[in-house]
Amino acid sequence: MKLTPEILNGLARSIAATRPEEIDCDEWLSRVGRLLEIMQRGEPVPPDLAPVLQHIELCPECQEEFQLLLAALNDPD
């Protein structure tokens, strides 16, 4: 694989976006239900769920899954 400027820029953005406390996709999946419940009630997101939100920002697959879960919860049918 050739490292193009676009790939290098993407890697640099990913490195800059890392946080001291990060979770993986499995941990995200185990905690996202609680986040959705809190969001549905309109409550502020507690600090212990901040890594769940951060993971959504960094992981395209979980971001897509989160959007699908939100759509399913908001679907009146």
JOURMO-V926779 format. One line per field, one symbol per residue. phi: phi as a letter, one per 40 degrees, with the letter a starting at -180 (. if undefined). Layout:
phi->???
//
This chain:
phi->.cccdcccccccccccccbdbbbccccdccbcdccccccccgccccdcbdccccccccbcccccccccccccccccc
//
